[in-house]
């Protein structure tokens, strides 16, 4: 990709709104480094400067995309340097020593954002970001570069004013990088997500799980095993959870009797429905409706 963006970098104060949204984009930039140029540029803040020898440690996450050229990256003092080339992305983690630089004789073009927040922390803790592999395997580079183009445009216009949108673009980059890494993983995710969709759509009229497997053109044993691996629950457990959630909606927003709610959701009897509801919610459907009514009364009451 040949980018017409001018070199820039922006550093933005933290935002209460962005903190609430789970991601605060703190800085972004674009740099085209010619062969044999000084790297990094001395105009960056002191806490972001580093040399080829000493490296640095950040207090946030950085996503860096190399769109032209090549270089090397080292993440962790005990790790070996790795080659990085055009079309690749690497992720820097907070409180982890690192260093990277373009090949002096070649140079490179880099795009980067720096973010912090609970969304990135949860992605790391859940394994969606792999600290042992700083270079992301098989990224959707076209989508990543398009997203960076949006970031650069808004940041150069008004970084502070656009910070909430820029932060959501940071989340978009995280979502792209945390997505499927290969065709097999993508196919598996689609299979499980389609099964979940069908279970949700049909929660009021439960049908044999074998029918869903047949509809998805896989064996029931394969679907059952794959579904549990990816969701942590069986298909029947997932469907019952969806039925209970729908029951909450009906109890909260309709005047249907308990027997009527049970019939609406395909339970064999009001007793069966109440028993399943109590197992999931730890109270009876009648108690749930009464508690909701009390909450509503408190919300609409006005002080004398």
C-alpha positions as CSV (number, residue, x, y, z in Angstrom):
1,X,0.0,0.0,0.0
2,X,1.3,3.4,-1.0
3,X,0.0,5.9,1.6
4,X,-0.3,9.6,1.0
5,X,-0.6,10.4,4.7
6,X,1.9,13.0,6.1
7,X,4.0,12.0,9.0
8,X,2.3,12.9,12.3
9,X,1.8,11.8,15.9
10,X,-0.7,12.9,18.5
11,X,-0.9,12.3,22.2
12,X,-4.3,12.8,23.9
13,X,-5.2,13.1,27.6
14,X,-7.4,10.4,29.2
15,X,-11.1,10.7,28.8
16,X,-13.8,9.7,31.3
17,X,-16.2,8.8,28.5
18,X,-13.6,6.6,26.8
19,X,-12.7,5.0,30.1
20,X,-16.4,4.1,30.5
21,X,-16.5,2.6,27.0
22,X,-13.6,0.3,27.9
23,X,-11.0,1.8,25.6
24,X,-9.1,5.0,25.6
25,X,-6.9,5.8,22.6
26,X,-4.1,7.8,24.0
27,X,-2.0,8.3,20.9
28,X,-1.7,7.6,17.2
29,X,0.8,8.2,14.4
30,X,2.1,7.6,11.0
31,X,5.8,7.6,10.0
32,X,7.6,6.9,6.8
33,X,11.2,6.2,7.7
34,X,13.6,6.5,4.7
35,X,16.7,4.4,4.5
36,X,19.5,5.4,7.0
37,X,17.2,7.9,8.8
38,X,17.4,8.4,12.5
39,X,14.9,6.2,14.3
40,X,12.9,6.9,16.3
41,X,12.5,10.6,15.6
42,X,13.7,12.8,18.5
43,X,10.4,14.8,18.5
44,X,8.4,12.1,20.4
45,X,7.8,12.5,24.2
46,X,10.6,11.4,26.4
47,X,8.6,8.4,27.8
48,X,8.1,7.1,24.3
49,X,11.6,7.4,23.1
50,X,13.9,4.4,22.8
51,X,17.0,3.5,21.0
52,X,18.1,0.3,19.2
53,X,20.1,-0.8,22.3
54,X,18.1,0.1,25.4
55,X,14.5,-0.5,24.3
56,X,11.6,0.7,26.5
57,X,8.6,-0.2,28.6
58,X,5.1,1.3,28.0
59,X,2.1,1.5,30.3
60,X,-0.4,0.8,27.6
61,X,-1.1,-1.4,24.5
62,X,0.3,-0.5,21.1
63,X,-0.9,-1.9,17.8
64,X,1.7,-1.3,15.1
65,X,1.2,-2.0,11.4
66,X,4.1,-2.0,8.9
67,X,2.8,-1.3,5.4
68,X,6.2,-0.8,3.6
69,X,9.8,-2.0,4.2
70,X,11.1,-4.4,6.8
71,X,12.9,-4.5,10.2
72,X,13.1,-6.4,13.5
73,X,11.3,-6.6,16.8
74,X,12.2,-8.0,20.2
75,X,9.6,-8.5,22.9
76,X,11.1,-9.4,26.2
77,X,14.8,-9.2,27.1
78,X,15.2,-13.0,27.0
79,X,13.5,-13.4,23.6
80,X,15.1,-13.6,20.2
81,X,14.6,-10.7,17.7
82,X,12.1,-11.5,15.0
83,X,11.9,-10.2,11.4
84,X,9.0,-8.0,10.6
85,X,8.0,-7.0,7.1
86,X,5.4,-5.1,5.1
87,X,1.9,-6.4,5.6
88,X,2.5,-7.5,9.2
89,X,1.2,-6.2,12.5
90,X,2.6,-6.5,16.0
91,X,1.1,-5.8,19.4
92,X,3.1,-4.3,22.3
93,X,1.8,-5.1,25.9
94,X,2.0,-2.9,29.0
95,X,5.0,-3.3,31.3
96,X,6.8,-5.5,28.8
97,X,10.2,-4.5,27.6
98,X,10.6,-4.2,23.9
99,X,12.5,-2.7,21.0
100,X,12.0,-2.6,17.3
101,X,13.4,-0.7,14.3
102,X,13.4,-0.7,10.5
103,X,16.3,-2.3,8.6
104,X,18.6,0.8,8.2
105,X,19.3,0.1,4.5
106,X,15.6,-0.3,3.7
107,X,13.5,1.8,6.1
108,X,9.8,1.2,6.6
109,X,6.4,2.8,6.9
110,X,4.6,2.4,10.3
111,X,1.1,3.1,11.5
112,X,0.4,2.9,15.3
113,X,-2.2,3.5,18.0
114,X,-1.7,3.3,21.7
115,X,-4.7,2.3,23.8
116,X,-5.6,1.3,27.4
117,X,-8.7,0.1,29.0
118,X,-10.7,-2.9,30.2
119,X,-11.4,-4.2,26.7
120,X,-7.7,-4.7,26.0
121,X,-7.1,-6.1,29.5
122,X,-9.9,-8.7,29.0
123,X,-8.7,-9.6,25.6
124,X,-5.2,-10.3,27.1
125,X,-6.6,-12.2,30.1
126,X,-8.9,-14.4,27.9
127,X,-6.1,-15.3,25.5
128,X,-7.3,-13.3,22.5
129,X,-4.0,-11.5,22.6
130,X,-1.0,-13.9,22.8
131,X,1.9,-12.4,24.8
132,X,4.2,-15.1,23.4
133,X,3.5,-14.0,19.8
134,X,3.9,-10.3,19.3
135,X,3.6,-10.6,15.5
136,X,-0.1,-11.4,14.7
137,X,-0.5,-14.3,12.4
138,X,-2.5,-13.9,9.2
139,X,-4.1,-10.5,10.0
140,X,-6.7,-9.0,7.7
141,X,-4.2,-6.5,6.5
142,X,-6.6,-4.7,4.1
143,X,-9.2,-4.0,6.8
144,X,-6.4,-3.0,9.3
145,X,-4.9,-0.5,6.8
146,X,-8.4,0.9,6.1
147,X,-9.0,1.4,9.8
148,X,-5.7,3.1,10.3
149,X,-6.6,5.4,7.4
150,X,-9.7,6.4,9.4
151,X,-7.6,6.9,12.5
152,X,-5.1,9.1,10.7
153,X,-7.8,11.3,9.1
154,X,-9.6,12.0,12.4
155,X,-6.5,12.4,14.5
156,X,-5.0,14.9,12.1
157,X,-8.3,16.9,12.0
158,X,-8.9,17.1,15.7
159,X,-7.5,14.3,17.9
160,X,-9.0,15.5,21.1
161,X,-12.5,16.2,19.7
162,X,-12.6,12.9,17.9
163,X,-11.1,10.9,20.8
164,X,-14.3,8.8,21.5
165,X,-14.5,7.8,17.9
166,X,-10.8,7.2,17.7
167,X,-11.1,5.0,20.8
168,X,-13.8,2.9,19.1
169,X,-11.5,2.5,16.1
170,X,-8.9,1.2,18.5
171,X,-11.5,-1.4,19.6
172,X,-12.1,-2.2,16.0
173,X,-8.4,-2.9,15.4
174,X,-8.5,-5.1,18.5
175,X,-11.5,-7.0,17.2
176,X,-9.9,-7.6,13.8
177,X,-6.7,-8.9,15.4
178,X,-8.6,-11.1,17.9
179,X,-10.6,-12.7,15.1
180,X,-10.0,-16.0,13.4
181,X,-6.4,-16.6,12.4
182,X,-7.0,-19.1,9.6
183,X,-9.7,-20.7,7.4
184,X,-10.3,-23.6,9.8
185,X,-10.8,-21.4,12.8
186,X,-13.1,-19.1,10.8
187,X,-15.1,-22.0,9.6
188,X,-15.5,-23.4,13.2
189,X,-16.5,-19.9,14.5
190,X,-19.2,-19.7,11.8
191,X,-20.5,-23.1,12.6
192,X,-20.8,-22.4,16.3
193,X,-22.3,-18.9,15.8
194,X,-24.9,-20.2,13.3
195,X,-25.9,-23.0,15.7
196,X,-26.2,-20.3,18.5
197,X,-28.4,-18.2,16.2
198,X,-30.7,-21.1,15.4
199,X,-31.0,-22.0,19.1
200,X,-31.9,-18.5,20.0
201,X,-34.4,-18.2,17.1
202,X,-36.1,-21.4,18.1
203,X,-35.9,-21.2,21.8
204,X,-39.7,-20.9,22.1
205,X,-40.2,-24.0,20.0
206,X,-37.4,-26.5,20.9
207,X,-36.6,-29.1,18.3
208,X,-34.2,-32.0,18.4
209,X,-30.5,-31.0,18.3
210,X,-29.9,-33.5,15.6
211,X,-32.1,-31.5,13.3
212,X,-29.8,-28.4,13.7
213,X,-26.8,-30.6,13.0
214,X,-28.5,-31.9,9.8
215,X,-29.4,-28.4,8.8
216,X,-25.8,-27.3,9.2
217,X,-24.6,-30.4,7.3
218,X,-22.4,-31.8,10.1
219,X,-22.7,-34.8,12.3
220,X,-24.4,-34.2,15.6
221,X,-21.4,-35.6,17.5
222,X,-19.1,-33.1,15.8
223,X,-21.5,-30.2,16.4
224,X,-22.1,-31.1,20.0
225,X,-18.3,-31.4,20.7
226,X,-17.4,-28.2,18.9
227,X,-20.2,-26.2,20.5
228,X,-19.2,-27.2,24.0
229,X,-15.5,-26.5,23.3
230,X,-16.2,-22.9,22.1
231,X,-19.0,-21.9,24.5
232,X,-18.3,-23.9,27.6
233,X,-21.8,-25.4,27.7
234,X,-23.9,-28.0,25.8
235,X,-26.4,-27.0,23.1
236,X,-29.3,-27.9,25.4
237,X,-27.9,-25.8,28.2
238,X,-27.5,-22.9,25.8
239,X,-31.0,-23.2,24.6
240,X,-32.4,-23.4,28.1
241,X,-30.5,-20.3,29.0
242,X,-32.1,-18.5,26.0
243,X,-35.6,-19.7,27.0
244,X,-35.1,-18.4,30.6
245,X,-33.9,-15.1,29.3
246,X,-37.0,-14.9,27.0
247,X,-39.1,-15.8,30.0
248,X,-37.6,-12.8,32.0
249,X,-38.6,-10.5,29.1
250,X,-42.2,-11.9,29.1
251,X,-42.5,-11.7,32.9
252,X,-41.2,-8.1,32.9
253,X,-43.2,-6.8,29.9
254,X,-46.4,-8.7,29.5
255,X,-49.4,-9.7,31.7
256,X,-49.2,-13.4,30.7
257,X,-49.8,-15.8,33.6
258,X,-47.0,-18.1,34.6
259,X,-48.9,-20.9,32.8
260,X,-49.1,-18.6,29.7
261,X,-45.4,-17.9,29.7
262,X,-44.7,-21.6,30.0
263,X,-46.9,-22.3,27.0
264,X,-45.4,-19.4,25.0
265,X,-41.9,-20.9,25.4
266,X,-42.9,-24.5,24.8
267,X,-42.5,-25.9,28.3
268,X,-44.5,-29.0,29.0
269,X,-46.1,-27.5,32.1
270,X,-46.0,-24.5,34.4
271,X,-44.3,-26.7,37.0
272,X,-41.6,-27.7,34.5
273,X,-41.1,-24.0,33.6
274,X,-41.0,-22.8,37.2
275,X,-38.5,-25.6,38.1
276,X,-36.1,-24.7,35.2
277,X,-36.5,-20.9,36.0
278,X,-35.6,-21.4,39.6
279,X,-32.5,-23.5,38.8
280,X,-31.2,-20.7,36.5
281,X,-32.3,-17.6,38.4
282,X,-32.5,-18.8,42.0
283,X,-36.1,-17.5,42.4
284,X,-39.5,-18.5,41.1
285,X,-41.1,-16.7,38.1
286,X,-43.6,-15.1,40.5
287,X,-40.9,-13.8,42.7
288,X,-39.0,-12.4,39.7
289,X,-42.1,-10.6,38.4
290,X,-42.7,-9.2,41.9
291,X,-39.2,-7.9,42.3
292,X,-39.3,-6.3,38.9
293,X,-42.5,-4.5,39.8
294,X,-40.9,-3.2,43.0
295,X,-37.9,-1.9,41.1
296,X,-40.3,-0.2,38.6
297,X,-42.2,1.4,41.5
298,X,-39.0,2.8,43.0
299,X,-37.9,4.2,39.7
300,X,-41.2,6.0,38.9
301,X,-41.9,7.3,42.5
302,X,-41.1,10.9,43.2
303,X,-40.1,12.5,46.5
304,X,-42.8,14.4,48.4
